[in-house]
């Protein structure tokens, strides 16, 4: 396997300082995870040198790995602690799942495109992320058998918040999901408590489409 050379370590350090800390992400556990996970191994070899840039990158199948800052911001919003079980919808490259795996007890991640699913699965094994459980399926239905979750993160843009996912959150659970049309979305954070749902907006963002039964319909 490619070594996590001191050059990549330096690029990662810079990424955290210039793109993430400077924009207000303060959670020290999130910052440590972003310093640790070798993001360049989650993209193809041709793109490794760009892996720490301030932008998303293609990962094949017309999908993208999110910009580092967005990954950090969404992760911070989940308010994870070491005992938490987290559901991710949209495994993609596996990078976000690896960040979550550094902070939570176990990560359940679902991907609907087989080549991305199998690629991420193999990478988790190679990098010894034994607390990540993967599934090849439509994530908009959630993962009933393993629910409820302490946190749910959706890393693709939804037309609206799938209610069935809220039902898979514990009371006190947090969810982060981009909601909007196919060009621009609002990053929504919500918390489920005894009295209902508390919703806040974290700002604008742009994600690929969440395609499935409770998302955008396949054409
Ligand atoms: N978290 C990823 C981001 C990947 S982009 C990363 O860190 O790289 C979003 C991913 O969501 C794509 O791989 C896309 O195929 C997947 N996706 C879209 N709709 C989905 C669905 N209904 N269920 C599971 N995955 C879905």
Boltz pocket constraint, residues with backbone or C-beta under 6 A from the ligand:
constraints:
  - pocket:
      binder: B
      contacts: [[A, 63], [A, 64], [A, 65], [A, 66], [A, 89], [A, 90], [A, 91], [A, 92], [A, 93], [A, 94], [A, 95], [A, 96], [A, 97], [A, 110], [A, 111], [A, 112], [A, 113], [A, 116], [A, 137], [A, 138], [A, 139], [A, 140], [A, 155], [A, 156], [A, 208], [A, 209], [A, 210], [A, 211], [A, 212], [A, 213], [A, 215]]
      max_distance: 6.0
